[in-house]
């Protein structure tokens, strides 16, 4: 956004909202300009007009409200149930073709699932658990991923780069089926309860408890 565009934006809000009076115009221009630097004057002008025309409360918008109305930030993603429909289709061939099915899915759905191994696990769970446990886990994870991506889209470019470096956690694996290749060992926790755990590759000795 240009400085002139920022000034015009603020002056439009002053004219449209009699109760909006920036205490320090210079500081306001600096703050709005820094937060909207990745958007064009036209994008912000269109968003501001949309806000003013739909506003019924009579208060000037915040920067976040303007950013949310910029067209490229509008939610045009896949619905949760549509995403689950793709996952169900992948699961049908997931027993022996998990990698191929996973590769066909949209990136957002892949992130929500976590790995091809999760599709394979879901392919072998009881059919009654698929529309309950598995679907619930996936929808919760997908909702989180979509919300995270929507938030990232609204950040200035330099902040998006920093945000992208933060480790992103995918859906937790279901404890519905052990990995076929995993060797199970037993041990006891501090309270004496018997636990079954997969042996870690490269470990030494038997970790079974007495």
MOFEN-V337019 format. One record per residue. N is the residue number from 0. RES is the residue in one letter. PHI is phi in whole degrees, 0 to 359 (999 if undefined). PSI is psi as a letter, one per 20 degrees, with the letter a starting at -180 (NA if undefined). OMEGA is omega in whole degrees, -180 to 180 (NA if undefined). Layout:
# MOFEN-V337019
[[N/RES/PHI/PSI/OMEGA] [N/RES/PHI/PSI/OMEGA]]
This chain:
# MOFEN-V337019
[[0/X/999/q/178] [1/X/276/r/179] [2/X/297/h/178] [3/X/298/h/179] [4/X/295/h/178] [5/X/295/g/179] [6/X/300/g/180] [7/X/296/h/179] [8/X/298/g/-178] [9/X/293/g/180] [10/X/294/h/176] [11/X/296/g/179] [12/X/293/h/178] [13/X/298/g/-179] [14/X/288/h/-177] [15/X/278/h/-177] [16/X/234/n/-178] [17/X/303/h/-179] [18/X/271/j/-180] [19/X/260/o/-179] [20/X/222/n/179] [21/X/304/p/-179] [22/X/293/h/-179] [23/X/222/o/-176] [24/X/300/g/-178] [25/X/297/g/179] [26/X/293/h/180] [27/X/296/g/179] [28/X/298/h/-179] [29/X/294/g/-178] [30/X/293/g/-180] [31/X/297/h/180] [32/X/296/g/-179] [33/X/290/h/-178] [34/X/280/h/-178] [35/X/251/j/-174] [36/X/298/h/-178] [37/X/272/i/-179] [38/X/248/q/179] [39/X/278/r/177] [40/X/302/g/-178] [41/X/294/g/180] [42/X/300/g/-179] [43/X/291/h/180] [44/X/297/g/179] [45/X/295/g/180] [46/X/296/g/180] [47/X/296/g/179] [48/X/297/g/180] [49/X/298/h/180] [50/X/294/g/-178] [51/X/300/g/-177] [52/X/290/h/-178] [53/X/256/i/-177] [54/X/285/p/177] [55/X/237/j/-177] [56/X/263/h/177] [57/X/86/k/179] [58/X/239/p/-179] [59/X/298/q/-178] [60/X/285/q/172] [61/X/274/r/178] [62/X/300/g/-179] [63/X/298/h/179] [64/X/292/h/177] [65/X/291/g/-179] [66/X/300/h/-179] [67/X/296/h/-178] [68/X/266/i/177] [69/X/289/p/-172] [70/X/312/g/-176] [71/X/290/i/178] [72/X/261/j/180] [73/X/289/q/-178] [74/X/284/o/177] [75/X/237/k/-177] [76/X/277/a/-179] [77/X/282/q/178] [78/X/291/r/-179] [79/X/299/g/-178] [80/X/290/h/176] [81/X/294/h/178] [82/X/296/g/179] [83/X/295/h/177] [84/X/300/g/177] [85/X/293/h/180] [86/X/294/g/179] [87/X/302/g/179] [88/X/297/g/179] [89/X/293/h/-178] [90/X/295/h/-178] [91/X/302/h/179] [92/X/247/j/-173] [93/X/279/i/-179] [94/X/297/g/-177] [95/X/235/i/180] [96/X/229/k/-175] [97/X/300/g/-178] [98/X/297/g/-180] [99/X/294/g/-180] [100/X/294/h/179] [101/X/298/g/-178] [102/X/294/h/-179] [103/X/281/i/-173] [104/X/282/q/175] [105/X/300/q/-176] [106/X/303/g/-179] [107/X/299/h/178] [108/X/291/h/178] [109/X/301/g/-179] [110/X/298/g/-180] [111/X/295/h/179] [112/X/284/g/178] [113/X/110/g/-177] [114/X/192/r/176] [115/X/301/h/-180] [116/X/300/h/179] [117/X/292/h/176] [118/X/297/g/179] [119/X/298/g/179] [120/X/299/g/-179] [121/X/295/h/-179] [122/X/294/h/-176] [123/X/252/j/180] [124/X/280/r/179] [125/X/303/p/-177] [126/X/299/h/179] [127/X/288/h/-177] [128/X/273/i/-177] [129/X/298/g/-179] [130/X/278/j/-180] [131/X/245/f/-177] [132/X/296/g/-177] [133/X/295/g/-179] [134/X/297/g/-180] [135/X/299/g/179] [136/X/298/g/-178] [137/X/295/g/-177] [138/X/299/h/178] [139/X/296/g/179] [140/X/292/g/-179] [141/X/298/g/179] [142/X/300/g/180] [143/X/294/g/-179] [144/X/297/g/-179] [145/X/297/g/180] [146/X/297/h/180] [147/X/293/g/-180] [148/X/291/h/178] [149/X/296/g/179] [150/X/294/g/-179] [151/X/296/h/-179] [152/X/297/h/-176] [153/X/273/i/-179] [154/X/281/q/173] [155/X/301/q/-174] [156/X/306/g/-177] [157/X/295/h/177] [158/X/283/h/176] [159/X/298/h/179] [160/X/295/g/178] [161/X/292/g/-179] [162/X/297/h/-178] [163/X/292/i/-180] [164/X/274/i/179] [165/X/286/p/180] [166/X/304/p/-180] [167/X/256/p/-177] [168/X/262/p/-179] [169/X/267/a/-176] [170/X/297/q/177] [171/X/292/q/179] [172/X/286/q/178] [173/X/284/q/176] [174/X/268/l/-176] [175/X/262/i/-179] [176/X/202/p/179] [177/X/284/q/177] [178/X/295/p/-176] [179/X/306/h/-174] [180/X/275/i/-175] [181/X/279/p/175] [182/X/269/p/-176] [183/X/263/p/175] [184/X/238/q/-180] [185/X/247/q/177] [186/X/207/r/178] [187/X/236/q/178] [188/X/276/a/-176] [189/X/296/h/180] [190/X/266/j/178] [191/X/86/j/-179] [192/X/280/p/-178] [193/X/283/p/-180] [194/X/239/q/175] [195/X/252/p/-176] [196/X/229/q/176] [197/X/287/p/178] [198/X/289/p/179] [199/X/277/p/-178] [200/X/303/p/176] [201/X/89/i/-179] [202/X/287/r/-178] [203/X/241/p/174] [204/X/79/r/179] [205/X/274/p/-177] [206/X/262/j/-179] [207/X/294/p/179] [208/X/273/r/-179] [209/X/279/NA/NA]]
